[in-house]
Amino acid sequence: MGTDQATVVVTGLGATTPLGGDVDSTWQALLAGRSGVRPLTQEWAKELPARIVAAAVVDPATVLDRVQARRLDRCEQFALVAAREAWADAGAPQVEPERLGVAVSSGIGGVASTLAAYDTLNTKGWQRLSPYTVPMLMPNGSAGWISIELGARAGVHTTVSACASGAESIAYAIEMIRSGRADIVMAGGTEAAIIPLNIAAFAAMRALSTRNDEPQRASRPFDKGRDGFVLGEGAAMLVLESAAHASRRGARVHAVAAGFGYSSDAHHIAQPAPDGKGLVRAMTQALADAGLSAEQVVHVNAHATSTPAGDVVEAQAIAAALGEAASGAVVSATKSMTGHLLGGAGALESVAAILALRECVAPPTTNLDDLDDDIDIDIATEPRPLRRRGSAPMAALNNSFGFGGHNVALAFAAA
Amino acid sequence: MAMTEQEILAGLGEIIDEIAGVPADQVTPDKTFIDDLDIDSLSMVEIAVAAQDKFGVEIPDEELKNLKTVQDVVVFVQRSGVSA
């Protein structure tokens, strides 16, 4: 990081997830090793091969104003709920509208609204479509609504990169602040895609766990018995702020958003490159960008979705990226409890990584009964205390990878 | 049978409450949709479609832009009812 660039800090956190309707309840559930996965009992799920999901605990439509809720797709509802919490957590900062930005994305966008609108079109005709149909289905809708709510005029951005979307938005937000475009950016990801078509489509790729009889044991990253991911939903948001701005207003700082690394595989549209070189590059670039040494990394919140191919490649890439320092990094796979929030995942796991640094404890990876033989990293199966090595601040990495070959690693450092 | 002005007003109040969240008792004849009731053009489309269903009248798009006040809609529905 160049000396002329602003240091970026995290001053607000928000989340609504399969474990809780806010950050605190989600974090407590993570530390307690609670699973958010439940059986799908709806009639429409009967014929699907995967009948387990991690649905959000709190229906966002019950939190929002009734009229607002009916104009927003569920993914936009989650985003707005999480953004409000993050903004309040940051102390509702006074900031010039032209210095406030939004970088919020979703992997899929308003797919439930799209399908509902298509049904309306076919059964009742075009005149009966809600005039809000387009804002409900466009993937940038969440970012747009948040910008209106906050009065953010520095720029509204949506970085769509499948399951790396949330992380990429955070990276983009860091860039916005470093480059001087904004003092504060609301950044994060959201997803609401627990619908028949989406489950069927992921099942058609054989990407989902079919451990239907043991829902809470289905998401088991790094375990020999893993057989796919469990679909989750929800949103998480970070208020990112230049350190100077945060300092001027006396803001409480959760962590430093120290850096990011991007790479792409150019290998397969939906499978990780087996050599993991792209993942290694993302992680090493994140550390270089952040000016951190591998020895400072005491924690990694892994992407680890519980798929047979992905988890091994990532574990080996973590070991390669950190080298000898890997033995000092405690790895957590929180999707074992939250399921996979797709576009929301990178943001939620950033929240978890930040809290791990702040509270000096790594959340557990549940269901890891029998470690895959090809994996040799230190994975927490119980909450694990984090201690800094040497005099430099502790740091954590958060990995996110997406269909399309997107690799994003974020680096956070203790405040 | 044509609806009375009061019946149309009450029906319109219900629609606007449901769609735009404006309490029905604020939906009085002299109010303008955009300035007084803070209803945007997208919501006006939704209200018009709901009004067509509720009152059994047709509100063409070219007519919609002329309906600026609550009274305009009441009069339009009454006239349409008479001619129907």
Interface residues (C-beta under 8 A of the other chain):
Chain A: D65 R66 V67 Q68 R70 Q127 R128 S130 P131 Y132
Chain B: I19 A20 G21 L42 S43 V45 E46 V49
